[in-house]
Every structure is written in structure tokens, then in C-alpha cells.
Amino acid sequence: MNGVDTDVASLRRDFPGWVITRGDDGWSAARADDDLRLSVLAVTDVRAGTAEALRAALEVIAGTDAEILLRRLARALGKRGRRARWCGGSLAVRGPGGDEKVVTCSGGRFRWDGGWPVGSVTDVEETAALIDRAMWKARSR
């Protein structure tokens, strides 16, 4: 595999949900689908001169996407009677006994603080249900 192929593969692995291409005029990324419907302001297409510049742009976009998705998750948890607070790029969810678990968002998944997947960002309500069950079960042990 040459350097360009390696860069494309690396970007595709690190930014699921984006179609990454390289042409004569540089690098580009486009959202593969609109399942997330993040907001009317969400970036859907990016162009850059180098793979490194495209990676930097996608990292910024991923951070913004994560914040939107974590705030949605907080609302879904709130509907279930769970308390969650925004905590600098992550969500602190308060369990039934007052203990807190941290949830992050990356790679198209909500994750526990240690990186273990919780649920998909495409189904926030189901992820809220999974978190609710996991935290309630942990409390009842």
C-alpha cells in the first residue's frame, strides 16, 4: 500500500460516516448519510490540500458533532429521570445511588469513559435505555 492509500484508509477508519476521497485537486470528505440530522449548521462537505489538513478539519467537526449528540443523550436520559451534566466534552450521568459515570462520544458510538461502547449515536433513545439499565443494574448488586 502506498502513502496515499494508507492515508485514505487511516482517515476512513478514524472518521466513520464520512466518504473520504483524494483527487487531483486535493482531499475531500462528505457525510455518507444524513441519519444523524445534527443541525442545519452541521458541516457536510470538507476539502483540504493535504491528508493532515483534512484530518485536522474532521477532528474539529467531530468535536462539534459529539457535543450535539451528547446533549441529545442528556435530554433522553432526563426523560427517564436520570440526571446528566455537561462536563467539558463528555457527559457525567448520575446513577440512582448518586454515583456518576462518564460518557463520551467518538467513532459513531457513545462510550463509557474507558472507551467501551455503550450504544450507537444513530439511536439516542436506545442508548439512553442501555445506560439506564446498566446503571440501575450496577446499583442493585
N, C-alpha and C positions, 0 to 999 in steps of 0.2 A: 504494500500500500504506500502511495507517495504522500508527501506532506499535506497536499490539498485534501486528498481523500481522508487522511487522518483527522484534519481539522473539521471537515464536514461531519464525520462520524462522531467526533467528540461533541460538537455543538448539538447534533441531533439527540445524543444520549442525555446531555445536560439540560436540554430545553424541550421536553416532550410537549407536543401540542403545537409545535412550530414546524413549518416546512422550510428547511434550510437549503439554499442553493448558492452556487458560485458560477458567475458568468464572466464574460469578457470585461464587463463594466464594474465588477466588484461582487460583493457578498450581499445576500438578501435573506430575509426571514419573513414569513407570512403566517398568521394564525391558521392552523389546519381546519378549524371549525369554530362555530360561534356558540357552542354548547354552554359556555360559562356566562355569556352576556354580562361581562364585568361592569361596564358602564358605557355611556355614549362617548366618554373621553378615552377609553382604552385604545392603546396603540395596536393596530392590526398588521401593519407592514413596516419593516425596517430595512434600510440599505446602509452599507458601510464599505469602505475601501479595503479593509483587511478583516481577517477572521478575528483578530484580537479586538478590533473596534466593534464588530458585531457582537461578540461575547459581552463586552462592557455594556453595550446598549441593552441587550437582553437581560443582563443581571439587574439593571435599574428597573426595567419593565417588570421583571419577576417579583421584585420587592414591592412594587405598587400593587400588582395583582394579588400578592399574598395578603397585603393589608386589607384589601377589599373583601377577599374570601374569609379571612379570619373574623372580620367584623360581621359578616353574614352568619358565620358559625356562632358567634356570641349571641346574636339575635335568636337563632334557632335554639340554642341552649336556654336562653331566657324564657322562651315559650314553654320549656319543660321544667321551669322552676330552678334552674341551675344559674349560679352567679358566675360570670366571667368578666375579666377586666383586661383591657389592652395593656400590654407590658412590653413596650419597646421592640416591636417586630414579632411578638408572639402573643399568645392568649393564655392567661392564667385562669384556670377553671376551678372553682371552689366546689369540693365534694360535700356529701351530706354530713360529714363529721368536721367540716371546716378545713380539711387538708386541701392543698392546691396541687394540681397537675398542670404542667405547661404543654401547650400545643403549638406547633409551628406549622408552616406551610411551604412545601417545596416539591418540585418534580411532579406536579399534578396530584399530590397527596397531602392530606393533613397528617401530621406526625407527632407522636409523643416527643418530649424533649430529647430523649436518647436516640431519636431517628427512626424508631419503629413506626410503621404505618398504622394510622387509625382508620382512615377512610378516604374516599375519592373526593376531590374538590367539585366534581360534577353532581354530587348528591349530598348537599349540605345537611338536609334533614336526616338522612340515613346516618351520616357521620355523627350528628348530634345524638341520635339514638344509641349509637355504638359507644360514644363517650359516656352517656348517661348510664348505660348498663355496666360498662367497665368500672366506673367509679362507685356505683351502688354495690356491685359485687365485691369490690375491694373492701368496702366498709363493713359488709356483713361477715367477713372472715374473722 
